[in-house]
Amino acid sequence: MTFSAKDLVQGVLNRHRRSVARLMTAIENEDPNSRAAISELYPHTGNAYTVGVTGPPGSGKSTLITQLAKQYRKEGQKVGIIAVDPSSPFSGGAFLGDRIRMQELSTDEGVFVRSMATRGSLGGLARSTADLVSVLDAFGCDIIFVETVGAGQSEVDVVRLADTVMLVMAPGLGDDIQAIKAGIMEIGDIIVVNKADRENAERTMLEIAEALELDTERKEWTPPIVKTIATSSEGAERLVEKLEEHRSFLRKSGMGRRKMKGEIQLLEAVKARLAEKVVADLRVDPTYENMVEKIASRQLDPNEAATILLNKVIEKK
């Protein structure tokens, strides 16, 4: 569907929800016009507080975000939620659909919820997530929650777009301590032990505290550990307090972290555009199809084929 980037930009700035939804769809579908829209919106961004929410599947991230959204709505703040789900291998769409799990927020005009699929992107976030955050920022959201697919060493990409990273754990999942060992603890600004009414909750908190003590790199901010029971909203108010404490900390620490994020986002954008250009050039190379066939028949290793093709692209430059 064709659209006018200028009209959608104006619609977003005028707080029209339909324009936001249409532009987000265009971004996810990689519509060329969406890039122009994002460029025009970018000067109107930078006001929202972005919270990345990651953690093992089953830790209750969606329920916890719902409770946090309610707390911020009590204060009259506008909330955006982007839930990144695994992709369906058939349709490419979001597999779980967090909008279903956040139904109680659906009637609140002050909350905008969007599920999106990873579409094969690693790192727990879809490639276009940062652009969707920009749209919600320009739309006037005061706080934006970005929920990743899960937790593990590949889920640290959330750091690249979030002001604060909230790591949600739960006792008894079996992979909570593995997540600690994998180094995921390093990215959490706030650690949440959800489902704290379960057995071994205190033990999980103790193990997390011990893991944090071993992290000698942190100097200015020590991640607090907050117990919650999201299904009953217990601990949600205290968690909001800790989020606001970290937001204040970031304001006092100046532009350092924001500049670092800007550099990371620039390099990511360069890599994405470079990859698109290189792949486009490769597909018109006369030897490309032949190499694909050789890889399929096990005559040629993919890494060796990639080296040959890339060398040809570099030589042409």
N, C-alpha and C positions, 0 to 999 in steps of 0.2 A: 504494500500500500504506500503510495507516494504521500508525502506530507511537506508542509512548509516548515523548515527549521525555525524561521523567524516567528511564525505563529505559535509553534509549540513552546519556544523560549518565552514568549510573552505570556502564554497561558500558565507556564510554571511560575513565573514571577508574579502573576496575578492570583496565584494560589488556587488554580483550577486542578482538581484531582485527576480529571480525565486526561488533561495534557501531560501530567506527570506519568500516568500509566502508559500513555501512547509513546512517550519519549523513551521510557524504560524498555518497552517492547522493541522499539527500533534499535536501541543500543544492544540488546541481547541478540537481535537478529543481524547485527553488524551492518545495519543500513548506513551507507556512506553519508547520508545527510545528518545522521546523528552526531558525527564528529564535529560538524559545524555548529550544531546546537550546543554541544558540551563546551566548545571554545567560547561561545558567546555567554554561556552561563557562568563560566569559571570565575570572572571578576566578582560575581555575586555570592561566592562561596567563602568558607573559612570562618563562619559564625557558629556552626553546629559543633557540639561535643560528641565525638564518635567513640563508641565503646565496642570493642571486639569481644565476642563471647565464644570461647572454645572449651573443649572438654570431651571426655569419652562419650560415645553414644550411650544413652540411657541415664546420663547424669542429671537430666531434667532441665536442660538449657532453655528450651522453649517455654516451659512453665514458669521458670524463674524470670525470663524476660517479660512475660505477661504481667507478673506481679510488680516488676520494676516500672513498667510502663504505667500501671495504675497509680503507683506512688508519684511519678512525675506529673501525671495528669491532674492529681490533686492539687499540685502547685501551679496548674494552668499552663504547663509547658507542652509544646507540640512534639510528638514522638514519631520517629521513623524507625521501621524495623525491616532489615533485609536478612532473610533466612536462606542461606546457601545450602541446597540439598543435593544429594547424588542425582545423576542424570538417569533417566530411563534409557536403556540401550536401544529402544525401538523408536521413541518419539523425540528423544533428546531433551524432554521437559523435566521439571523437578519431580523427583521420585516420591518424596514423602508429602510435600505440600504443607508447609507450616501455617498457611492461612487457615487450614482446617483445625490445627492444634491451637490456634490463637483466636478462636471464634468469638470469645467474649469481648474482644477488642473491635470486632468488625463494625459495630454500630456507632463507634466513637469517631466523630469527624476530626478529632484532634490526633488521631493515630493513623499512620499509613503503613500497611504491612505488604511486603512484596516477597514472594518466594522466587528463587531463581535456581537454575541448574548449573552444576559445575561444567557440564559439557566437556568432560575429559581434562579439565584444568587441574593441575596438582596444587598442593599447598593449602587445601581447604577452602579456597576462595575461587570463584569464577573470575576470568580475566576482566570482565566488564564491571565487577563489583565496585571498584573505585569510582567509575563513572556514575553508577546508580547512587552512590553516596553523595556525589556532587549535585545530582538532581534534587535529592531530598534536602540537602543543605540550602540550595537556592530556593527551594519551595518554602523555606522558613521553618524547618524542623529545628528545635532547640537541642534535642539529643537524638542520636541515631545509633541503634543497636545493630551490629552485624554478627549474625550467628554462623559459625563455620560448620562444616560437615562433621568433624570429629576432633580428635586430638592425637598427636604423635609428632614425630620429628618433621613430617611434611606439612604440618598445620601452622607453621610459624609465620606464614605470609600475612596473617592478620595484623602483625606488627607494622606492616608497611602502610596501612591506611587508618589504623585506630589510634586515638589519643591515649586511651586506656585499654589494657587487655585484661579481661576477667577470665580466669581459669576456673572452670566448674568441675569439681570432683564429687564422687559419692562413694560411701563405704560399701564394700561387698560386690563391686562390679568385676573384680578380678584383674582389671587392667589399670587400676588407679596407681598402684605402686610402679607398674611398668612405665607409666607415663612420666613418673618422677625420674626413674632411671634413664629414660630416653632424653632427658634434658628439656622437656616441655616446661618445666618449672621456671626456666630462665626468662620466659616471655611474659609470665603473669605479673601484672601490677597489683592485682587483688586476687587472692585465692579463696574460692568458695567451696565449703564442704556442704553440699546440698543433701537432702534426705537424711538430715542429722538425727532423725528419730530411729534410724536403723542401728542394729547392733554393730559395734566396732567403730562408731563415728569418732569417739574420743581418740581411739588408737590411730585412725587415719589422720586426725588433726596433729597428733604428736609426731607422726612420721613426716608429715609435710613441714612442720616446724623445724625438725631436725635437718631436713633437706635444705631448707632456706638458710640455716646456720652455716652450711657448707659452702654457700655461694658467697665467695669473698669479693666478687666483682661489684656488687651493689654497694653504693656508698651513701647516696643522699636519700633514697627511698627504700624502706623495708616493707615488702608486701604484707598487708594485714591478712589474717585468716578469719573468715566470717562463716559462722554456722547458719544454715537456712533450712527451712522446710517449705519449699515453694508451693506445695499443694494447699497449705493453710496460710500462706504469706508470712509465716514466722521468719524473722530475721531480715525481711525486705527493707524495713526502714533503716536498720543499721547499715545494710549494704549500700543504700543510697547515700548515707552519711560518708561512708568510705570512698565512694565514687566521687563525691563532691570534694573530699579532702585531696584526692589525687588530682582533680581538676585544678584546685587552688595551687597545688604544688607545681603543676605544669605552667601555670601562669607566672609564678614567681621565678621559675627556672629560665624564663625568657624564650627566645626563638630557637634555641639549640635543637630541641627535639623536632620542632616543626620544619626546620631547615634540613635536618637529616631525612625526615619523611619526604620532603620535596625532592631531594636528590635521588632517593630510592625510587620514587614514582617516575622521575624523569628517565632514569636508567631502564626501568621496566618498560616504559613507553617506547624507548629507543629499541630495546630488544624485540618487542612485539612487532613494531613496524619493520625492523630489519628482517625478522623471520618471515613476515608476510611477503616482503620483496624477494627474498632469496628463494622461497618456495615457489613463488610465481615464475621466477626465472628458470628454476629447475624443471618445472612441468612442461616448459616449451623446448627443453633440451632434447634433441633427437635420441639420445642414449638413455633417457629417463625410463621409458616404458620397458626397454630391454633389461635394464638393471632390476626393475621391479619383478620381472619374470624370473631373472636369475636368482633373486633372493627367495622368491616363492618356491623355486625348485632346488633350493639349498646349494646352488653353485657359487653364490657370492654372499659374503657376510655383510649385513646392513651397515656396520661401522666402516668397513672398507669401501663400500659403495658411496657412503656419505662423504668420505674423505676425497674420493675421486671427483664427485660432482661439485663439491664445494671448491676444490682447487680450480676446476674449470670456470666457476663463477668468478673467483678472485682474479684469475688470469684475464678474463674479459674486461675487468675493471681497469 
